[in-house]
Amino acid sequence: MFTRTSTSVVEFKHAFVVPGSDKEFPPGRYEVLVEEELLEGLSFAAYRETGAYLLVYGKGHNSGPTEMRPTSSAYLSLALKRDALLDAPVERAGSAPPSEMAGSSNEG
């Protein structure tokens, strides 16, 4: 069976957790390793994820990865969306957009 491995980097702006771990990881950049296998018997090339790992590096200068935390691409995608939502402004119920409030003072 043909397999392929790819790596990417994700960045969290807030602390997060990985399923199966009770440890909270600090914000920062993390390398992700994804392994996939070729699905055979199809008329086109298609791959299935067989594993995804978050590489957690040790502290200190030039230290290599100290942990490979199992995860999934789907979970990381959801976690990154959640991370982005934590920075999104919160709209208050019943409040008008600033453009509408600016024109309301001319009533009289």
SEBA-572482 format. One record per residue: residue number from 1; residue in one letter; y, x, z of N, C-alpha, C, O, CB in turn. Coordinates in nm, 2 decimals. Glycine has a CB too. Layout:
(NUM,A,(Y,X,Z),(Y,X,Z),(Y,X,Z),(Y,X,Z),(Y,X,Z));
...
***
This chain:
(1,M,(-0.12,0.08,0.00),(0.00,0.00,0.00),(0.12,0.09,0.00),(0.13,0.19,0.08),(0.00,-0.10,0.12));
(2,F,(0.22,0.05,-0.08),(0.34,0.13,-0.10),(0.44,0.08,0.01),(0.47,-0.04,0.02),(0.40,0.12,-0.24));
(3,T,(0.50,0.17,0.09),(0.60,0.14,0.19),(0.73,0.22,0.16),(0.72,0.32,0.09),(0.55,0.17,0.33));
(4,R,(0.84,0.17,0.21),(0.96,0.24,0.20),(1.04,0.23,0.33),(1.02,0.13,0.40),(1.05,0.18,0.08));
(5,T,(1.12,0.32,0.35),(1.20,0.33,0.48),(1.35,0.35,0.44),(1.38,0.43,0.35),(1.15,0.44,0.57));
(6,S,(1.43,0.27,0.50),(1.58,0.29,0.48),(1.65,0.30,0.61),(1.60,0.25,0.71),(1.63,0.17,0.39));
(7,T,(1.76,0.36,0.61),(1.84,0.37,0.73),(1.98,0.32,0.70),(2.03,0.33,0.59),(1.85,0.52,0.78));
(8,S,(2.04,0.27,0.81),(2.18,0.22,0.80),(2.25,0.24,0.94),(2.18,0.27,1.03),(2.19,0.07,0.75));
(9,V,(2.38,0.22,0.94),(2.45,0.24,1.07),(2.52,0.10,1.10),(2.58,0.05,1.01),(2.55,0.35,1.06));
(10,V,(2.50,0.06,1.22),(2.57,-0.06,1.26),(2.67,-0.03,1.38),(2.64,0.07,1.45),(2.47,-0.18,1.31));
(11,E,(2.77,-0.10,1.39),(2.87,-0.08,1.50),(2.89,-0.20,1.58),(2.93,-0.31,1.53),(3.00,-0.02,1.44));
(12,F,(2.87,-0.19,1.71),(2.90,-0.29,1.81),(3.03,-0.26,1.88),(3.05,-0.15,1.93),(2.78,-0.31,1.90));
(13,K,(3.12,-0.36,1.89),(3.24,-0.34,1.96),(3.23,-0.38,2.11),(3.32,-0.36,2.19),(3.35,-0.42,1.90));
(14,H,(3.12,-0.45,2.14),(3.09,-0.50,2.28),(2.95,-0.46,2.32),(2.87,-0.44,2.23),(3.11,-0.65,2.28));
(15,A,(2.92,-0.46,2.45),(2.79,-0.43,2.49),(2.69,-0.54,2.44),(2.73,-0.65,2.42),(2.79,-0.43,2.65));
(16,F,(2.57,-0.50,2.42),(2.47,-0.59,2.37),(2.33,-0.56,2.42),(2.31,-0.45,2.49),(2.46,-0.58,2.22));
(17,V,(2.24,-0.65,2.41),(2.10,-0.63,2.45),(2.01,-0.64,2.33),(2.04,-0.70,2.23),(2.06,-0.73,2.56));
(18,V,(1.89,-0.58,2.34),(1.79,-0.58,2.24),(1.67,-0.66,2.30),(1.63,-0.63,2.41),(1.74,-0.44,2.19));
(19,P,(1.61,-0.76,2.22),(1.50,-0.83,2.28),(1.39,-0.74,2.33),(1.36,-0.64,2.27),(1.44,-0.93,2.17));
(20,G,(1.33,-0.77,2.44),(1.22,-0.69,2.50),(1.28,-0.58,2.59),(1.20,-0.51,2.65),(1.14,-0.63,2.39));
(21,S,(1.41,-0.57,2.61),(1.46,-0.47,2.70),(1.56,-0.54,2.79),(1.63,-0.63,2.75),(1.54,-0.36,2.61));
(22,D,(1.56,-0.50,2.92),(1.65,-0.55,3.01),(1.78,-0.47,3.02),(1.87,-0.50,3.10),(1.58,-0.57,3.15));
(23,K,(1.78,-0.36,2.94),(1.89,-0.27,2.94),(2.01,-0.32,2.85),(1.98,-0.37,2.74),(1.85,-0.13,2.90));
(24,E,(2.13,-0.31,2.90),(2.24,-0.34,2.81),(2.29,-0.21,2.75),(2.32,-0.12,2.82),(2.36,-0.42,2.90));
(25,F,(2.31,-0.22,2.62),(2.36,-0.10,2.55),(2.51,-0.10,2.53),(2.56,-0.21,2.51),(2.29,-0.09,2.41));
(26,P,(2.57,0.01,2.55),(2.72,0.02,2.54),(2.77,0.00,2.39),(2.69,0.02,2.30),(2.78,0.15,2.59));
(27,P,(2.89,-0.04,2.37),(2.95,-0.05,2.24),(2.94,0.09,2.17),(2.94,0.19,2.23),(3.09,-0.10,2.24));
(28,G,(2.93,0.09,2.04),(2.93,0.21,1.96),(2.85,0.19,1.83),(2.81,0.08,1.79),(2.86,0.32,2.05));
(29,R,(2.83,0.31,1.77),(2.76,0.31,1.64),(2.61,0.34,1.67),(2.58,0.43,1.74),(2.82,0.41,1.54));
(30,Y,(2.52,0.27,1.60),(2.38,0.29,1.62),(2.32,0.30,1.48),(2.35,0.23,1.39),(2.32,0.18,1.70));
(31,E,(2.22,0.39,1.47),(2.14,0.40,1.34),(2.03,0.30,1.35),(1.96,0.29,1.45),(2.09,0.55,1.32));
(32,V,(2.00,0.24,1.24),(1.89,0.14,1.23),(1.79,0.19,1.12),(1.84,0.23,1.01),(1.94,0.00,1.19));
(33,L,(1.67,0.19,1.15),(1.56,0.23,1.06),(1.48,0.11,1.03),(1.43,0.04,1.12),(1.47,0.35,1.12));
(34,V,(1.46,0.08,0.90),(1.39,-0.04,0.86),(1.27,0.01,0.77),(1.29,0.08,0.67),(1.47,-0.14,0.78));
(35,E,(1.15,-0.04,0.80),(1.03,-0.01,0.72),(0.99,-0.14,0.65),(0.98,-0.25,0.71),(0.91,0.04,0.81));
(36,E,(0.95,-0.12,0.52),(0.91,-0.24,0.44),(0.79,-0.20,0.36),(0.77,-0.08,0.32),(1.02,-0.29,0.35));
(37,E,(0.70,-0.30,0.33),(0.59,-0.28,0.24),(0.60,-0.36,0.12),(0.65,-0.47,0.12),(0.46,-0.31,0.32));
(38,L,(0.55,-0.31,0.01),(0.55,-0.38,-0.12),(0.45,-0.49,-0.12),(0.34,-0.47,-0.08),(0.52,-0.28,-0.24));
(39,L,(0.49,-0.61,-0.16),(0.40,-0.72,-0.17),(0.33,-0.71,-0.31),(0.40,-0.71,-0.41),(0.48,-0.86,-0.16));
(40,E,(0.20,-0.69,-0.30),(0.13,-0.67,-0.43),(0.09,-0.81,-0.49),(0.08,-0.91,-0.42),(0.00,-0.59,-0.40));
(41,G,(0.06,-0.80,-0.62),(0.01,-0.92,-0.69),(0.12,-1.01,-0.75),(0.09,-1.12,-0.80),(-0.07,-1.00,-0.60));
(42,L,(0.25,-0.97,-0.74),(0.35,-1.05,-0.79),(0.40,-0.99,-0.92),(0.37,-0.87,-0.95),(0.47,-1.05,-0.69));
(43,S,(0.47,-1.07,-1.00),(0.52,-1.02,-1.13),(0.65,-0.95,-1.12),(0.71,-0.90,-1.22),(0.53,-1.13,-1.23));
(44,F,(0.70,-0.93,-1.00),(0.82,-0.86,-0.97),(0.81,-0.79,-0.84),(0.72,-0.82,-0.76),(0.95,-0.96,-0.96));
(45,A,(0.90,-0.69,-0.82),(0.89,-0.61,-0.69),(0.95,-0.69,-0.58),(1.07,-0.73,-0.59),(0.96,-0.47,-0.71));
(46,A,(0.88,-0.71,-0.47),(0.93,-0.77,-0.35),(0.87,-0.70,-0.23),(0.76,-0.65,-0.23),(0.89,-0.92,-0.35));
(47,Y,(0.96,-0.69,-0.13),(0.92,-0.62,0.00),(0.92,-0.71,0.12),(1.00,-0.81,0.12),(1.01,-0.50,0.02));
(48,R,(0.84,-0.68,0.22),(0.84,-0.75,0.34),(0.87,-0.65,0.45),(0.81,-0.54,0.46),(0.70,-0.82,0.36));
(49,E,(0.96,-0.69,0.54),(0.99,-0.60,0.66),(0.87,-0.59,0.75),(0.82,-0.69,0.79),(1.11,-0.65,0.73));
(50,T,(0.83,-0.47,0.78),(0.72,-0.45,0.87),(0.76,-0.40,1.01),(0.69,-0.40,1.11),(0.61,-0.36,0.81));
(51,G,(0.89,-0.35,1.01),(0.94,-0.30,1.14),(1.09,-0.26,1.12),(1.13,-0.21,1.01),(0.86,-0.18,1.19));
(52,A,(1.16,-0.28,1.23),(1.30,-0.23,1.23),(1.32,-0.17,1.37),(1.27,-0.22,1.47),(1.40,-0.35,1.21));
(53,Y,(1.39,-0.06,1.37),(1.41,0.01,1.50),(1.56,0.05,1.52),(1.62,0.09,1.42),(1.32,0.13,1.50));
(54,L,(1.61,0.03,1.64),(1.74,0.08,1.67),(1.73,0.21,1.74),(1.66,0.23,1.84),(1.81,-0.03,1.77));
(55,L,(1.79,0.31,1.68),(1.78,0.45,1.73),(1.89,0.47,1.84),(2.01,0.45,1.81),(1.79,0.56,1.62));
(56,V,(1.85,0.50,1.96),(1.94,0.52,2.07),(1.94,0.66,2.10),(1.84,0.72,2.15),(1.90,0.43,2.19));
(57,Y,(2.05,0.73,2.08),(2.06,0.87,2.10),(2.10,0.91,2.25),(2.16,0.83,2.32),(2.17,0.93,2.01));
(58,G,(2.05,1.02,2.29),(2.08,1.07,2.42),(2.22,1.12,2.43),(2.29,1.14,2.33),(1.98,1.18,2.46));
(59,K,(2.26,1.14,2.55),(2.40,1.19,2.57),(2.40,1.34,2.56),(2.30,1.41,2.58),(2.45,1.15,2.71));
(60,G,(2.52,1.39,2.52),(2.53,1.54,2.51),(2.54,1.58,2.37),(2.51,1.51,2.28),(2.42,1.61,2.58));
(61,H,(2.59,1.70,2.35),(2.61,1.76,2.22),(2.48,1.79,2.15),(2.39,1.85,2.21),(2.70,1.88,2.23));
(62,N,(2.47,1.75,2.02),(2.35,1.77,1.94),(2.22,1.72,1.99),(2.11,1.77,1.96),(2.34,1.92,1.92));
(63,S,(2.22,1.62,2.08),(2.10,1.56,2.12),(2.04,1.47,2.02),(2.12,1.39,1.96),(2.11,1.49,2.26));
(64,G,(1.91,1.47,2.00),(1.85,1.38,1.90),(1.82,1.24,1.95),(1.86,1.21,2.07),(1.72,1.44,1.85));
(65,P,(1.76,1.16,1.87),(1.73,1.02,1.92),(1.63,1.03,2.04),(1.53,1.10,2.04),(1.67,0.94,1.81));
(66,T,(1.66,0.96,2.14),(1.57,0.96,2.26),(1.49,0.83,2.27),(1.39,0.83,2.34),(1.65,0.98,2.39));
(67,E,(1.53,0.73,2.20),(1.46,0.60,2.20),(1.46,0.54,2.06),(1.56,0.55,1.99),(1.51,0.51,2.30));
(68,M,(1.35,0.48,2.02),(1.34,0.39,1.90),(1.31,0.25,1.96),(1.19,0.22,1.98),(1.24,0.44,1.80));
(69,R,(1.41,0.17,1.97),(1.39,0.03,2.02),(1.35,-0.06,1.91),(1.42,-0.08,1.82),(1.51,-0.02,2.09));
(70,P,(1.23,-0.12,1.92),(1.19,-0.22,1.82),(1.28,-0.34,1.82),(1.32,-0.39,1.92),(1.04,-0.26,1.84));
(71,T,(1.31,-0.39,1.70),(1.40,-0.50,1.68),(1.37,-0.56,1.54),(1.26,-0.54,1.49),(1.55,-0.47,1.69));
(72,S,(1.46,-0.64,1.49),(1.44,-0.69,1.35),(1.57,-0.70,1.28),(1.68,-0.71,1.35),(1.37,-0.84,1.35));
(73,S,(1.57,-0.70,1.15),(1.70,-0.71,1.08),(1.76,-0.84,1.11),(1.89,-0.85,1.12),(1.67,-0.69,0.93));
(74,A,(1.68,-0.95,1.12),(1.74,-1.08,1.15),(1.81,-1.08,1.28),(1.92,-1.14,1.30),(1.63,-1.19,1.15));
(75,Y,(1.75,-1.02,1.39),(1.81,-1.02,1.52),(1.94,-0.94,1.51),(2.04,-0.98,1.57),(1.72,-0.96,1.62));
(76,L,(1.94,-0.82,1.45),(2.06,-0.74,1.44),(2.17,-0.81,1.37),(2.29,-0.80,1.41),(2.03,-0.61,1.37));
(77,S,(2.14,-0.89,1.26),(2.24,-0.96,1.19),(2.31,-1.07,1.28),(2.43,-1.08,1.29),(2.18,-1.03,1.07));
(78,L,(2.23,-1.14,1.36),(2.28,-1.23,1.46),(2.36,-1.17,1.57),(2.47,-1.22,1.61),(2.17,-1.31,1.52));
(79,A,(2.31,-1.05,1.62),(2.38,-0.98,1.72),(2.52,-0.93,1.67),(2.62,-0.93,1.75),(2.30,-0.86,1.77));
(80,L,(2.53,-0.89,1.55),(2.66,-0.84,1.49),(2.75,-0.96,1.47),(2.87,-0.94,1.49),(2.63,-0.77,1.36));
(81,K,(2.70,-1.07,1.43),(2.79,-1.19,1.42),(2.84,-1.23,1.55),(2.96,-1.27,1.57),(2.71,-1.31,1.35));
(82,R,(2.76,-1.23,1.65),(2.80,-1.26,1.79),(2.91,-1.16,1.84),(3.01,-1.20,1.90),(2.68,-1.26,1.89));
(83,D,(2.89,-1.04,1.81),(2.98,-0.93,1.84),(3.12,-0.96,1.78),(3.22,-0.95,1.85),(2.93,-0.79,1.80));
(84,A,(3.12,-1.00,1.65),(3.24,-1.03,1.58),(3.31,-1.15,1.64),(3.43,-1.16,1.65),(3.22,-1.05,1.43));
(85,L,(3.23,-1.25,1.68),(3.29,-1.37,1.74),(3.36,-1.35,1.87),(3.45,-1.42,1.91),(3.18,-1.48,1.76));
(86,L,(3.32,-1.24,1.94),(3.38,-1.21,2.07),(3.53,-1.16,2.05),(3.61,-1.17,2.14),(3.30,-1.11,2.14));
(87,D,(3.56,-1.12,1.93),(3.70,-1.07,1.90),(3.78,-1.18,1.83),(3.90,-1.17,1.82),(3.69,-0.95,1.81));
(88,A,(3.72,-1.29,1.79),(3.79,-1.40,1.72),(3.88,-1.47,1.82),(3.84,-1.50,1.94),(3.69,-1.50,1.66));
(89,P,(4.00,-1.51,1.77),(4.09,-1.59,1.86),(4.03,-1.73,1.89),(3.96,-1.79,1.81),(4.23,-1.60,1.80));
(90,V,(4.06,-1.78,2.01),(4.00,-1.91,2.05),(4.11,-2.01,2.03),(4.22,-1.99,2.07),(3.96,-1.90,2.20));
(91,E,(4.08,-2.12,1.95),(4.17,-2.22,1.93),(4.16,-2.32,2.04),(4.05,-2.36,2.09),(4.15,-2.29,1.79));
(92,R,(4.28,-2.37,2.09),(4.28,-2.47,2.20),(4.28,-2.61,2.14),(4.35,-2.63,2.04),(4.40,-2.45,2.29));
(93,A,(4.21,-2.70,2.20),(4.20,-2.84,2.15),(4.34,-2.90,2.16),(4.41,-2.89,2.26),(4.10,-2.92,2.23));
(94,G,(4.39,-2.96,2.05),(4.51,-3.03,2.04),(4.63,-2.94,2.01),(4.74,-2.99,2.00),(4.54,-3.09,2.17));
(95,S,(4.61,-2.81,1.99),(4.73,-2.73,1.96),(4.74,-2.72,1.81),(4.65,-2.71,1.73),(4.71,-2.59,2.02));
(96,A,(4.87,-2.72,1.77),(4.90,-2.72,1.62),(4.91,-2.58,1.58),(4.95,-2.49,1.66),(5.03,-2.80,1.59));
(97,P,(4.88,-2.55,1.45),(4.91,-2.42,1.40),(5.05,-2.38,1.41),(5.14,-2.46,1.41),(4.86,-2.41,1.25));
(98,P,(5.08,-2.25,1.42),(5.22,-2.20,1.44),(5.32,-2.25,1.33),(5.43,-2.28,1.36),(5.23,-2.05,1.44));
(99,S,(5.27,-2.27,1.21),(5.36,-2.31,1.10),(5.40,-2.46,1.12),(5.52,-2.49,1.09),(5.29,-2.30,0.97));
(100,E,(5.32,-2.54,1.18),(5.35,-2.68,1.21),(5.45,-2.69,1.33),(5.53,-2.78,1.33),(5.23,-2.76,1.23));
(101,M,(5.43,-2.60,1.43),(5.51,-2.61,1.55),(5.65,-2.56,1.51),(5.75,-2.61,1.57),(5.45,-2.52,1.66));
(102,A,(5.67,-2.47,1.42),(5.81,-2.42,1.39),(5.89,-2.53,1.33),(6.01,-2.53,1.35),(5.79,-2.30,1.29));
(103,G,(5.84,-2.62,1.25),(5.91,-2.73,1.18),(5.94,-2.85,1.27),(6.02,-2.93,1.24),(5.84,-2.77,1.06));
(104,S,(5.88,-2.85,1.39),(5.89,-2.97,1.47),(6.02,-2.97,1.56),(6.05,-3.08,1.61),(5.77,-2.98,1.57));
(105,S,(6.09,-2.86,1.56),(6.22,-2.86,1.65),(6.34,-2.92,1.57),(6.44,-2.93,1.63),(6.25,-2.71,1.69));
(106,N,(6.32,-2.95,1.44),(6.43,-3.01,1.36),(6.44,-3.16,1.37),(6.53,-3.22,1.31),(6.42,-2.97,1.22));
(107,E,(6.36,-3.22,1.46),(6.37,-3.36,1.47),(6.49,-3.40,1.56),(6.53,-3.33,1.65),(6.24,-3.42,1.53));
(108,G,(6.55,-3.52,1.53),(6.66,-3.55,1.61),(6.73,-3.67,1.58),(6.82,-3.70,1.65),(6.75,-3.44,1.62));
***
